[in-house]
Amino acid sequence: MITRAIRVARVGSAAELAAAALMILGFPALMLAALVPSVPAFTAAAAVTYLADHYLHRKGSYLINRLSKVRAGLSIRFLIRQLLLVLLLARLDLADGLVFYGAVACFIAFYGLQAPHGALVTLIRNRRRMPVATRNVDLKSRIRIPDAPPRRLLNRSAEKMLHLDLAAVVGVLVSAATEDTLAAFVGIGATIVLGTLYVVALMPYVRGSKTPPNAETVLAAVDDWLAGYRPETVLYFSGSKDSAYQVNMWLETMEQLDSKPLIILRERAILNNLAPTTVPVVCVPGGVHLMNMDLSSVRVALYAANVGKNIHLLRVPTMKHVFIGHGDSDKLASVNPFSKVYDEVWTAGRAGRDRYAIADVGVRDEDIAEVGRPQLAPIQTWQGVPDGPAGGHGPTVLYAPTWEGWDGDPGNTSIVLAGENIVKRLVTADPPVRVLYKPHPFTGTVSKEAGAAHARITALVEKAAVERAADARFAADATAQAQAKADLVRIEARIAELSGRGGDKGDEAEATRDGVIDPAKHAEIARLRNEWNDAYWRSFPAWEHRVITGAEPRLYDCFNVSDAMVSDISSVVSDFIASGKPYAVTDSAELGVEEFKRQNTAVRAATILSNSAAELGGLLDAVRDPAGDPLAEDRKELKQYLLGPDEPTSIEQFNTAVANLALKAEARNVGQESRAATGAAEATTKA
C-alpha cells in the first residue's frame, strides 16, 4: 500500500510521503490548536509544518510544485500559519495587547519586504542569464563577467526569506505562554531586521561592476571568438532535457573529427545535461541571435534530431546540412519524410539506404551516405559463455526494452504486454542465468500502463535477487566486493574533484566564463570512468540480478557484460548486433514471425518472441551452446548490412564523408561568388 501511495503521490521515498502527510495534516492541527486555544499544541503543530516543509523543499519534492498549482504555494502556507498565530492570540484574549498589534504589524511589514526581495532575485537572475551560454569558448579574455552572487543568497531564496518569520513566531509564542512581552518584540525585531538585511545584501548585484555585460556585448564577443576559431563542422541540437542523450552520443565523434568542430544547442536545459566534452559548445536560445551569428566558415552542419528549430540553421546556404540521427532502427522515425530537407542523410550501413528506398518519402538514393556508427567502437565482441554457478555466474541476459512512444502503438515496446513474462522466464530459467534490466529513460512518461509495468518488473527482479542471495549455490566474495565499493568511492571522489562539482557551482554567466575543460583532466576523467565501470561490476556478485537505471553504467557497458539481450524494435537492437551475440526481439503487436521479419530488418537474425515469451528457450540454448547456434552466420551477415564493414573504421568513414561534403559546400560557394562577379561585370558593361 505504501509503495502504491508513493507512486500515486509521485514522491521519492516513504520518508518524503510521511513528510508530505505531516505537513498537510499540520495545518488543520494548527487551526484546531488556535481555536481551543492551546499554545503547546500550536507550537508542536507549527514545528511539524516548518520541518516537513523544509524537508520537502530540500528534496525538491514533486508535491511542492503541485501545491503551488492548487493555490497552496509556499507564501500561502507561511501566511496561513501567521494568520492562525494571530487567531491564537485573539482566542487567548490578547487582542488588546501590544503583542497582538506588534505581531500584526510585523507580518504586514514582513510581507512588504517580499516584493523587493522577489524583484531583486528575479532581476539578478535575469541579468546573469546570458543571451549565449558557452563551454570551451574563451570569452574571459574578451569581456568581463563578474562572479556569481554567493549561493546562499539565491539558492532557494524564497524559502529562506519566508523562514525568517521563525524568529517572530517563536517570540510571540513564548510571550503567549509566559505573558512576557519582551520575547515577542525581540523576535519581531529580529525578523524585520534580518528581512531588511537580506534585501540590502542583494542590491549590489543589480548594478555596476557586479552585473554581466549586456546582450550586444556578449554576442559581439562570441562573434569575435568565432572569427578567430573559424569552425568548419557543426553539430546542431534542440530538444527537451530528457533528450540530451541524443546529442551526448555524438560528443566523442565530434572530438575525433579532422575538421574544427562546434556544437550549437538551442536550450539551456540541454546545456545543463550535456556530458563533458572538449569541443566548443555554444547555446543560443534565441532564434534571432542564432541567425545573426557569424557562421560563415562552417561547411557542414550535422543534425541529430528532426525538430522545428532546425529551420534556424537550415536556412543558411553556405553550408551543407546532414541528418545523422540518434540511432539506427526500423522505427518510422528512421525514415521521417522531414529528412528530405537535408542535403544528405547519413546511415550506418546499406540497411538505412534501403529503408528510405522502401519508404519512398522523397529522400534520393544519391543523397544517402553510409558512414557506419562511430559510437559503437566501445562494444566488445562475444568472448564465450562463462561457467555456471559452481565455477562462475552463468550467462547474463540483458532485458533492455524501449519506451512506449507517443502514438500508443502496441508494437513500440514489450514492457506492457510481454515484459513480466520475459523476466519471469529468465529469473526461473534452469540452468540459471543472471538478469540485467535496463529500461529506456522515457519509460512511463506517456503511458501509465508502461510505468506500472516497469514498477512490477523492477519488483520481480529485486525479489529474484533476494531469493538468489539466499540460495546456497551462489556464493559471494565479500572481501572483493568491499574492495570494489571502496574503489567506487575513491573514483567518484576523484571524478567530482576533477569535474568541480562539489560546493558552489556558480551560475550560467560564471559557467560561461570558466567553462573551459582542461584536456588533460578530461582524459583522466575518461580513464577514471572506465575504472569506475570495472569497479561497479565487481561491487556485487557476478550472479546477482540487477535493475540498472540512470546514466551510469552506460548501455554499452551493459552490452559488454551480457551474453545475450532481449529488446524491442529500436536502435538498441542495431547497436547490440555489433557485438555478434545472440539476441531476441519481441513481436508485441503480434504480426507473426515472417511479417515481423519482413517489416524489421534488425530482427532477421533474432529469436522472435511472442508476448508469452515462450520462445526464450531458443535464445538461452544458443547462449549456452554457441556451436549449436543456428543464427550465428545470419548475425554476421546482418551486422555488415546494418552497420557497414569493419574496415575502414567507422570514424574514418565518417571523417571522409565530412570532408567530401565540405568540398561540395565550398564548390557551391565558389560557384555562387563566380556567378555574382560575372553578373556584376555584365551590369557594369551594360551601364
C-alpha positions in Angstrom: 0.0 0.0 0.0 2.8 2.4 0.9 4.6 1.6 -2.4 1.4 2.4 -4.3 0.9 5.6 -2.4 4.4 6.7 -3.2 3.8 6.0 -6.9 0.5 7.9 -6.9 1.9 10.9 -5.0 5.0 10.8 -7.2 7.4 11.1 -4.3 10.8 9.5 -4.0 10.5 7.6 -0.7 8.4 6.7 2.3 10.1 9.5 4.3 9.1 12.0 1.7 5.5 10.7 1.7 5.4 10.9 5.5 6.7 14.5 5.5 4.0 15.5 2.9 1.3 13.9 5.1 2.6 15.6 8.2 2.7 19.0 6.5 -0.8 18.7 5.1 -2.3 17.5 8.4 -0.3 20.0 10.3 -2.4 23.0 9.2 -5.7 21.7 10.4 -4.0 20.9 13.6 -2.7 24.5 13.8 -6.3 25.8 13.3 -7.7 23.4 16.0 -4.9 24.4 18.4 -5.6 28.1 17.8 -9.4 27.7 18.4 -9.0 25.6 21.6 -6.7 27.6 22.4 -3.5 25.7 23.3 0.0 27.3 23.0 1.8 23.9 23.4 -0.3 22.2 20.8 0.1 25.2 18.4 3.9 25.2 19.0 4.1 21.4 18.2 2.0 21.7 15.1 3.9 24.7 13.8 7.2 22.9 14.4 5.9 19.9 12.3 4.8 22.1 9.4 8.1 24.1 9.4 10.3 20.9 9.4 8.1 19.0 6.9 8.0 21.9 4.5 11.8 22.4 4.7 12.4 18.7 4.2 10.2 18.6 1.1 11.9 21.6 -0.4 15.4 20.2 0.3 14.3 17.0 -1.5 12.8 19.0 -4.4 9.6 17.1 -4.0 7.1 17.0 -6.8 4.3 17.7 -4.3 5.7 21.2 -3.6 5.1 22.1 -7.2 1.6 20.6 -7.1 0.7 22.5 -4.1 1.5 25.7 -5.9 -0.8 24.7 -8.7 -3.8 24.5 -6.3 -3.1 27.8 -4.6 -1.4 26.3 -1.6 2.1 27.5 -2.5 5.0 28.4 -0.2 3.9 32.0 0.5 0.3 31.0 1.2 1.4 28.3 3.7 3.5 30.8 5.6 0.7 33.4 5.6 -1.9 30.9 6.8 0.4 29.9 9.7 0.9 33.5 10.6 -2.8 34.3 10.5 -3.5 31.3 12.7 -1.0 32.6 15.2 -2.9 35.9 15.2 -6.1 33.9 15.8 -4.4 32.1 18.7 -3.6 35.5 20.3 -7.2 36.6 19.9 -8.5 33.4 21.4 -6.1 33.9 24.3 -7.8 37.3 25.0 -4.6 39.2 23.9 -6.3 41.1 21.1 -6.0 44.4 23.0 -2.3 43.9 24.0 0.9 45.2 22.4 2.0 41.7 21.4 -1.1 41.3 19.2 -0.6 44.6 17.4 3.1 44.0 17.2 2.6 40.6 15.6 0.1 42.0 13.0 2.4 44.9 12.2 5.4 42.6 11.9 3.7 40.2 9.5 2.4 43.1 7.3 5.8 44.7 7.2 7.5 41.3 6.6 5.3 40.7 3.6 6.1 44.2 2.4 9.7 43.1 2.2 8.8 40.1 0.0 8.1 42.3 -3.1 11.6 44.0 -3.2 13.2 40.7 -2.3 11.5 38.8 -5.1 12.1 41.6 -7.6 15.8 41.7 -6.8 16.2 38.0 -7.0 14.4 37.9 -10.4 16.4 40.8 -11.7 19.7 39.3 -10.7 18.9 36.0 -12.3 17.6 37.7 -15.5 20.7 39.9 -15.8 23.0 37.0 -15.2 21.2 34.9 -17.8 23.5 35.1 -20.9 22.0 35.6 -24.4 24.6 33.0 -25.5 25.9 30.4 -22.9 29.1 28.6 -23.8 31.6 25.9 -22.9 35.2 25.6 -24.0 34.9 29.1 -25.5 37.3 31.8 -24.4 35.1 34.8 -23.5 37.0 35.6 -20.4 39.7 37.4 -22.3 37.2 39.3 -24.4 34.6 40.5 -21.8 34.4 40.9 -18.1 32.0 38.5 -16.4 31.8 39.1 -12.6 31.5 36.3 -10.1 28.0 35.0 -9.3 26.4 36.2 -6.1 27.0 33.9 -3.1 25.0 30.7 -3.5 23.4 31.2 -0.1 21.7 34.4 -1.3 19.9 33.0 -4.4 19.6 29.3 -3.8 16.0 28.6 -2.6 15.8 32.3 -1.9 12.0 32.5 -1.4 12.1 29.7 1.1 15.0 31.3 3.0 13.3 34.7 3.1 10.0 33.3 4.4 11.7 31.2 7.1 12.9 34.5 8.6 9.5 34.8 10.2 10.5 32.0 12.5 12.1 34.4 15.0 8.8 36.4 15.3 6.7 33.3 15.5 8.9 31.8 18.3 9.0 35.1 20.2 5.2 35.6 20.0 4.6 32.0 21.2 7.0 32.5 24.1 5.2 35.7 25.1 1.8 34.0 24.8 2.9 31.2 27.1 4.8 33.4 29.7 2.9 36.7 29.4 6.3 38.4 29.0 6.2 40.8 26.0 10.0 41.2 25.7 10.4 37.8 23.9 7.8 38.8 21.3 9.4 42.1 20.5 12.8 40.7 20.3 11.6 38.0 17.8 9.6 40.6 15.8 12.7 42.9 15.7 14.9 40.0 14.6 12.5 39.1 11.7 12.2 42.6 10.4 16.0 43.3 10.7 17.0 40.0 9.1 14.5 40.5 6.2 15.8 44.0 5.6 19.4 42.9 5.6 18.6 40.1 3.1 17.1 42.7 0.7 20.1 45.1 1.3 22.5 42.2 0.6 21.0 41.6 -2.8 21.1 45.2 -4.0 24.8 45.4 -5.1 24.2 42.6 -7.6 21.8 44.6 -9.8 24.1 47.4 -10.7 27.6 48.4 -11.5 30.5 46.0 -11.8 28.7 43.1 -10.3 26.4 42.7 -13.4 27.5 40.9 -16.6 27.7 42.9 -19.9 24.6 43.4 -22.0 23.4 41.1 -24.8 25.0 43.1 -27.6 28.4 43.0 -25.9 28.2 39.2 -25.2 27.1 38.5 -28.8 29.9 40.6 -30.2 32.4 38.7 -28.1 31.1 35.4 -29.3 31.4 36.5 -32.9 34.9 37.7 -32.3 35.8 34.2 -30.9 34.1 32.6 -33.9 36.1 34.7 -36.3 39.3 33.5 -34.7 38.3 29.9 -34.2 36.6 29.5 -37.6 34.6 26.3 -37.0 34.1 24.0 -40.0 31.7 21.3 -38.8 28.7 22.0 -36.6 26.6 19.6 -34.6 23.2 21.2 -34.1 20.7 20.1 -31.5 17.4 21.1 -30.0 15.2 19.2 -27.6 13.9 18.7 -24.1 16.3 18.0 -21.2 15.3 14.3 -21.4 16.6 14.1 -24.9 20.2 15.2 -24.0 21.3 11.6 -24.6 20.7 12.1 -28.3 23.4 14.7 -28.5 25.7 13.2 -25.9 26.1 10.1 -28.0 27.8 12.2 -30.7 30.3 14.1 -28.5 33.1 11.6 -28.8 32.7 11.5 -32.5 32.9 15.3 -32.7 36.1 15.2 -30.7 37.6 12.9 -33.3 36.8 15.0 -36.3 39.6 16.1 -38.6 37.9 19.4 -39.2 37.3 22.1 -36.5 34.1 21.1 -34.6 31.5 23.2 -32.9 28.3 22.2 -31.0 25.3 24.5 -31.2 22.5 23.9 -28.7 19.2 25.7 -28.5 18.0 25.0 -24.9 19.7 25.8 -21.7 18.3 22.5 -20.2 20.3 20.6 -22.8 23.5 22.5 -22.0 23.0 21.7 -18.3 22.7 18.0 -19.1 25.4 17.9 -21.7 28.2 15.4 -20.9 31.7 16.7 -20.5 33.5 17.4 -23.8 36.5 19.2 -25.2 34.5 20.5 -28.2 33.5 24.2 -28.1 29.8 24.5 -27.2 27.5 27.5 -27.9 24.0 27.5 -26.5 21.8 30.1 -28.4 18.2 30.0 -27.1 17.1 33.0 -29.3 16.4 32.3 -33.0 17.3 35.9 -34.0 20.6 35.7 -32.1 21.5 32.4 -34.0 20.5 33.8 -37.4 22.8 36.9 -36.7 25.7 34.8 -35.6 28.8 34.6 -37.9 29.0 31.0 -39.1 30.5 31.8 -42.5 33.4 29.4 -42.0 31.1 26.4 -41.4 30.8 24.0 -44.3 29.0 21.0 -42.8 26.1 21.0 -40.3 25.1 17.8 -38.6 21.6 17.3 -37.1 20.9 14.6 -34.6 17.1 15.1 -34.4 14.2 16.3 -36.6 12.8 19.3 -34.7 11.2 22.6 -35.7 14.1 24.8 -34.6 16.4 23.1 -37.2 15.0 25.7 -39.7 17.0 28.4 -38.0 20.2 26.9 -39.3 18.8 25.1 -42.4 18.2 28.5 -43.9 22.0 29.1 -44.2 23.0 28.2 -47.8 26.8 28.4 -47.4 26.9 25.1 -45.5 25.7 21.6 -46.4 23.1 20.1 -44.0 23.2 16.4 -42.9 20.8 14.3 -40.9 22.8 11.9 -38.8 20.0 10.9 -36.3 20.5 9.4 -32.9 20.2 5.8 -33.7 19.7 3.3 -36.5 16.5 1.2 -36.4 13.5 0.1 -38.3 11.2 2.5 -36.5 9.2 5.0 -38.6 11.3 7.8 -37.1 14.3 6.5 -39.1 12.6 7.3 -42.4 10.9 10.6 -41.4 9.7 12.5 -44.5 11.2 15.6 -43.0 14.6 14.1 -43.8 14.3 15.3 -47.4 15.1 18.9 -46.3 18.7 18.0 -45.7 21.4 17.9 -48.4 22.4 14.4 -47.3 21.2 11.7 -44.9 23.9 9.5 -43.4 23.1 6.0 -42.4 25.2 3.3 -40.7 25.0 0.7 -43.5 23.2 -0.5 -46.5 20.0 -1.2 -44.5 19.4 2.5 -43.8 19.7 3.3 -47.5 17.2 0.5 -48.4 14.8 1.8 -45.7 14.5 5.1 -47.4 14.0 3.5 -50.8 11.2 1.3 -49.5 9.6 4.1 -47.6 9.6 6.4 -50.7 9.5 9.6 -48.6 11.4 11.8 -51.0 15.0 11.1 -49.9 17.0 10.4 -53.1 19.5 7.5 -53.1 22.3 9.7 -54.3 21.8 11.9 -51.2 22.5 9.0 -48.8 25.9 8.1 -47.5 26.9 5.1 -45.5 29.2 6.1 -42.7 29.0 3.3 -40.0 28.3 4.1 -36.4 31.4 5.6 -34.7 29.7 5.3 -31.3 29.8 1.5 -31.5 33.6 1.3 -31.1 33.4 0.5 -27.3 31.2 -2.5 -27.9 33.1 -5.7 -27.4 32.6 -8.9 -29.4 31.5 -12.1 -27.7 34.2 -13.8 -25.6 32.2 -17.0 -24.9 29.9 -18.1 -22.1 31.0 -18.1 -18.5 30.7 -21.2 -16.3 27.7 -22.0 -14.2 27.3 -21.1 -10.5 29.8 -23.7 -9.4 32.7 -22.0 -11.3 31.3 -18.6 -12.2 28.0 -17.0 -12.7 26.5 -18.5 -15.8 25.2 -16.5 -18.8 24.0 -12.9 -18.3 20.9 -11.8 -20.2 20.1 -8.1 -20.7 16.5 -7.0 -20.9 16.5 -3.5 -22.5 13.1 -2.6 -23.7 12.4 0.7 -25.4 9.7 3.1 -24.3 6.1 3.3 -25.2 6.4 6.1 -27.8 3.9 8.9 -28.5 1.4 7.1 -30.6 0.2 4.3 -28.4 1.2 1.6 -30.9 1.4 -1.7 -29.0 4.4 -2.7 -31.2 6.5 0.1 -29.8 7.5 -1.7 -26.6 7.4 -5.1 -25.0 7.2 -3.8 -21.5 3.4 -3.6 -21.2 2.3 -6.9 -22.8 5.4 -9.1 -22.5 7.8 -7.6 -20.0 6.7 -9.5 -16.9 6.6 -12.8 -18.9 10.1 -12.3 -20.2 11.6 -11.5 -16.8 9.7 -14.4 -15.0 11.0 -16.9 -17.5 14.6 -15.5 -17.2 14.7 -15.5 -13.4 13.3 -19.0 -13.2 15.5 -20.4 -16.0 17.2 -23.7 -15.4 20.3 -23.8 -15.6 20.1 -20.3 -14.1 21.0 -17.1 -15.8 21.6 -13.6 -14.5 19.2 -10.9 -15.5 20.1 -7.2 -16.0 17.1 -5.0 -16.5 17.8 -1.6 -18.1 14.7 0.3 -19.3 14.6 3.3 -21.6 14.8 6.6 -19.6 11.4 7.7 -21.1 9.5 4.6 -19.9 6.3 5.6 -18.3 6.4 9.3 -19.4 3.4 8.9 -21.7 1.7 5.6 -20.7 0.6 4.9 -17.1 0.4 1.2 -18.1 4.1 1.3 -19.1 5.1 3.0 -15.9 3.1 0.4 -13.8 4.6 -2.5 -15.8 8.1 -1.1 -15.2 7.4 -0.9 -11.4 6.2 -4.6 -11.4 9.2 -5.7 -13.5 11.6 -3.9 -11.1 9.9 -5.6 -8.1 10.3 -9.0 -9.9 14.0 -8.6 -10.5 14.6 -7.3 -7.0 12.7 -10.1 -5.4 14.6 -12.7 -7.5 17.9 -11.1 -6.5 17.0 -11.5 -2.8 16.0 -15.2 -3.3 19.2 -15.9 -5.2 21.3 -14.3 -2.5 19.8 -16.9 -0.1 20.5 -19.8 -2.4 23.4 -21.9 -1.2 24.5 -22.5 -4.8 25.6 -18.8 -5.1 28.4 -17.6 -3.0 29.7 -14.0 -2.7 33.3 -12.8 -2.2 32.6 -10.2 0.4 36.2 -9.1 0.6 36.4 -8.4 -3.2 33.1 -6.6 -3.1 34.1 -4.4 -0.2 37.3 -3.5 -2.1 35.3 -2.7 -5.2 32.9 -0.5 -3.3 35.9 1.3 -1.7 37.3 1.8 -5.3 34.0 3.3 -6.3 34.0 5.8 -3.5 37.6 6.7 -4.3 37.0 7.1 -8.1 33.8 9.1 -7.6 35.6 11.4 -5.2 38.4 12.0 -7.7 35.9 12.5 -10.6 34.0 15.0 -8.5 37.2 16.8 -7.7 38.3 16.9 -11.3 34.8 17.9 -12.5 34.5 20.7 -9.9 31.0 19.5 -9.0 31.4 19.9 -5.3 30.3 23.1 -3.4 29.3 26.3 -5.1 28.8 25.8 -8.9 28.1 29.4 -9.7 25.5 30.3 -12.3 25.2 30.4 -16.1 27.3 33.5 -16.5 30.1 32.1 -14.3 29.9 28.7 -16.1 30.2 30.5 -19.4 33.3 32.4 -18.2 35.0 29.5 -16.6 33.6 26.5 -18.5 36.8 25.6 -20.4 37.7 22.0 -20.0 41.3 21.0 -19.4 42.1 18.3 -22.0 44.4 16.5 -19.5 41.7 16.4 -16.9 39.1 15.3 -19.5 41.4 12.4 -20.5 41.9 11.5 -16.8 38.1 11.6 -16.2 37.6 9.3 -19.2 40.1 6.8 -17.7 38.5 7.0 -14.3 35.1 6.4 -15.8 36.4 3.2 -17.3 37.8 2.2 -13.9 34.5 3.1 -12.3 32.7 0.8 -14.7 35.0 -2.1 -13.9 34.7 -1.5 -10.1 30.9 -1.2 -10.4 30.5 -4.7 -11.8 32.9 -6.1 -9.2 31.0 -4.4 -6.4 28.2 -7.0 -6.3 28.2 -10.8 -7.0 28.6 -11.8 -10.6 25.3 -13.8 -10.4 23.2 -11.1 -8.9 20.1 -9.9 -10.8 20.2 -6.1 -11.2 17.9 -3.2 -12.2 20.1 -0.6 -13.9 18.7 3.0 -14.3 20.4 6.3 -14.8 23.3 7.3 -17.0 25.8 5.0 -15.4 26.6 2.3 -16.1 26.1 3.1 -19.8 24.1 0.9 -22.1 27.2 -0.3 -24.0 28.8 -1.3 -20.7 25.7 -3.5 -20.1 26.2 -4.9 -23.6 29.8 -5.9 -22.7 29.0 -7.8 -19.6 26.0 -9.6 -21.2 25.9 -12.8 -23.2 22.5 -12.1 -24.8 19.9 -9.4 -25.0 16.1 -9.2 -25.2 14.8 -5.9 -26.6 12.3 -4.2 -29.0 12.5 -2.6 -32.4 14.9 0.3 -31.7 18.4 1.4 -32.3 19.4 -0.7 -29.2 19.0 -3.8 -31.3 21.0 -2.5 -34.2 23.8 -1.4 -31.8 23.8 -4.8 -30.0 24.3 -6.6 -33.3 27.8 -5.1 -33.3 28.7 -7.5 -30.5 27.8 -10.6 -32.5 26.0 -12.0 -29.5 22.6 -13.8 -29.6 19.6 -11.6 -29.2 15.8 -11.8 -29.1 13.2 -9.2 -30.1 9.5 -9.2 -29.0 6.7 -9.1 -31.6 4.5 -7.1 -29.2 2.0 -6.2 -32.0 1.7 -10.0 -32.8 2.4 -9.6 -36.6 3.7 -13.1 -36.8 7.3 -14.2 -37.3 7.5 -13.8 -41.1 5.7 -10.5 -41.3 7.7 -9.2 -38.3 11.0 -10.1 -40.1 9.7 -8.6 -43.3 9.0 -5.3 -41.7 12.0 -5.1 -39.5 15.5 -5.7 -40.9 17.2 -5.9 -37.5 15.3 -9.0 -36.4 16.3 -11.2 -39.3 19.0 -12.9 -37.1 17.0 -12.7 -33.9 14.9 -15.1 -31.8 11.4 -13.8 -32.2 9.4 -13.7 -29.0 5.6 -13.6 -28.7 4.1 -11.8 -25.8 4.1 -15.0 -23.8 7.9 -15.2 -24.2 7.6 -18.9 -24.7 10.4 -18.9 -27.3 13.0 -17.7 -24.8 14.4 -21.2 -24.6 15.8 -20.9 -28.1 17.8 -17.8 -27.1 19.1 -19.4 -23.9 20.1 -22.6 -25.8 22.1 -20.5 -28.3 23.9 -18.8 -25.4 24.7 -22.0 -23.6 25.9 -23.8 -26.7 27.4 -21.4 -29.3 28.4 -24.3 -31.5 24.7 -25.2 -32.0 23.6 -21.6 -32.5 21.6 -21.7 -35.8 21.6 -17.9 -36.2 25.4 -17.2 -35.8 26.1 -16.8 -39.5 23.0 -14.8 -40.1 24.1 -12.3 -37.4 27.5 -11.8 -39.1 25.8 -11.0 -42.4 23.2 -8.8 -40.8 25.9 -6.9 -38.9 27.6 -5.8 -42.1 24.3 -5.0 -43.7 23.1 -2.8 -40.8 26.4 -1.2 -39.6 28.7 -1.4 -42.6 32.1 -3.0 -42.9 34.6 -3.2 -40.1 37.3 -1.6 -42.3 37.9 1.2 -42.8 36.8 2.1 -39.3 33.6 4.0 -38.8 35.3 7.1 -37.6 37.4 7.0 -40.8 34.3 6.7 -42.9 32.6 9.5 -41.0 35.6 11.9 -41.5 35.7 11.0 -45.2 32.0 11.9 -45.5 32.5 15.2 -43.7 35.5 16.1 -45.9 33.6 15.2 -49.1 30.6 17.2 -48.2 32.7 20.2 -47.2 34.2 20.1 -50.7 30.7 20.2 -52.2 29.8 23.2 -50.0 33.0 25.0 -50.9 32.4 24.3 -54.6 28.9 25.7 -54.3 30.1 28.8 -52.6 32.8 29.4 -55.1 30.3 29.0 -57.9 28.0 31.5 -56.3 30.8 34.0 -55.9 31.8 33.5 -59.6 28.2 34.0 -60.8 27.9 37.1 -58.7 31.1 38.5 -60.0 30.1 37.7 -63.6 26.7 39.4 -63.1 28.3 42.5 -61.6 30.7 42.7 -64.5 27.9 42.4 -67.1 25.9 45.1 -65.3 28.9 47.4 -65.3 29.5 46.7 -69.1 25.8 47.5 -69.9 26.0 50.6 -67.8 
